Amino acid sequence: MIKIYSMPTCPYCDYIYEQIKGREDEFEYIDISKHIRYLGAFVRLRDKSPVFDHCKEIGDVGVPAFVFEDGRVSIDPADAGLVEYDPKMSCSIEDHKNGRQGC
């Protein structure tokens, strides 16, 4: 099972969440905004994994983040077989959900 550290106020995370609905046997969606325990686990991961170095340099949080069963960490949705959100595809996540393309 792939753990996904995420939060619903992140458009990139919301796009990932839409892709994993109904796939709870493959993915564990961890909303880091729901409980300090989840945020703490993510911060510890972010502090020790070099995968997040560039995120930290540019001031990004680093979500969505993917943790694989073997312990490997990634911030690339493709590594988990998912598609990354392309902001050029629609004006907002809501537009995307409603099928609107481009703006």
C-alpha positions as a printed NumPy array, in Angstrom:
array([[  0.   ,   0.   ,   0.   ],
       [  1.229,   3.492,  -0.876],
       [  0.844,   6.187,   1.786],
       [  0.007,   9.637,   0.473],
       [  0.649,  12.6  ,   2.751],
       [ -1.673,  15.307,   1.585],
       [ -4.113,  18.061,   2.514],
       [ -7.42 ,  19.064,   0.95 ],
       [ -6.516,  22.757,   0.582],
       [ -3.748,  21.835,  -1.881],
       [ -5.015,  21.674,  -5.501],
       [ -2.32 ,  19.159,  -6.437],
       [ -3.412,  16.934,  -3.543],
       [ -7.085,  17.267,  -4.419],
       [ -6.324,  16.15 ,  -7.964],
       [ -4.514,  13.08 ,  -6.6  ],
       [ -7.376,  12.346,  -4.192],
       [ -9.847,  12.261,  -7.084],
       [ -7.677,   9.603,  -8.769],
       [ -7.527,   7.279,  -5.772],
       [-11.185,   7.317,  -4.734],
       [-12.355,   3.742,  -4.398],
       [ -8.785,   2.419,  -4.382],
       [ -8.326,   2.182,  -0.609],
       [ -6.685,  -1.217,  -1.042],
       [ -3.825,   0.463,  -2.957],
       [ -3.5  ,   3.854,  -1.259],
       [ -3.7  ,   5.268,   2.25 ],
       [ -4.608,   8.965,   2.066],
       [ -3.254,  10.794,   5.099],
       [ -4.678,  14.292,   5.548],
       [ -1.957,  16.074,   7.519],
       [ -4.378,  18.848,   8.463],
       [ -6.708,  16.498,  10.374],
       [ -4.524,  15.751,  13.36 ],
       [ -1.203,  16.891,  14.788],
       [ -0.083,  13.239,  14.809],
       [ -0.319,  13.119,  10.987],
       [  1.39 ,  16.481,  10.588],
       [  4.171,  15.371,  12.93 ],
       [  4.749,  12.165,  10.963],
       [  4.957,  14.151,   7.735],
       [  7.315,  16.772,   9.2  ],
       [  9.649,  14.043,  10.493],
       [  9.644,  12.449,   7.028],
       [ 10.259,  15.814,   5.362],
       [ 13.069,  16.701,   7.761],
       [ 15.079,  13.538,   7.112],
       [ 14.428,  12.748,   3.443],
       [ 16.568,  14.477,   0.79 ],
       [ 13.61 ,  14.149,  -1.617],
       [ 12.225,  17.321,  -0.013],
       [ 15.405,  19.407,  -0.226],
       [ 14.303,  21.376,  -3.283],
       [ 10.798,  21.851,  -1.855],
       [ 12.296,  23.371,   1.265],
       [ 14.637,  25.589,  -0.783],
       [ 11.741,  27.138,  -2.71 ],
       [  9.332,  27.293,   0.237],
       [  7.013,  24.47 ,  -0.818],
       [  5.463,  22.147,   1.743],
       [  6.137,  19.003,  -0.292],
       [  2.672,  17.512,  -0.602],
       [  1.438,  15.333,  -2.025],
       [  4.205,  13.   ,  -0.898],
       [  4.231,   9.271,  -1.544],
       [  5.743,   6.64 ,   0.727],
       [  6.042,   3.164,  -0.737],
       [  6.002,  -0.153,   1.089],
       [  9.773,  -0.469,   0.699],
       [ 10.227,   2.913,   2.444],
       [ 11.056,   4.848,  -0.718],
       [  9.738,   8.434,  -0.719],
       [  8.703,  10.451,  -3.763],
       [  6.929,  13.688,  -4.592],
       [  6.265,  12.571,  -8.182],
       [  2.733,  11.174,  -8.681],
       [  3.942,   9.179, -11.692],
       [  6.005,   7.013,  -9.341],
       [  2.695,   5.908,  -7.799],
       [  1.046,   5.418, -11.177],
       [ -0.919,   8.66 , -10.878],
       [ -1.157,  11.79 , -13.016],
       [  0.177,  15.134, -11.818],
       [ -2.141,  18.133, -11.908],
       [ -1.362,  20.502, -14.763],
       [ -2.648,  23.99 , -13.9  ],
       [ -2.946,  24.758, -17.625],
       [ -5.66 ,  22.11 , -17.93 ],
       [ -8.296,  24.196, -16.125],
       [ -8.654,  27.333, -14.027],
       [ -9.209,  25.488, -10.765],
       [ -9.764,  22.054,  -9.293],
       [-13.51 ,  22.754,  -9.284],
       [-13.359,  23.595, -12.992],
       [-11.438,  20.383, -13.568],
       [-13.985,  18.326, -11.591],
       [-16.756,  19.875, -13.693],
       [-14.968,  18.993, -16.933],
       [-13.904,  22.523, -17.895],
       [-10.727,  22.575, -19.985],
       [ -8.479,  25.614, -20.265],
       [ -9.404,  29.209, -19.468]])
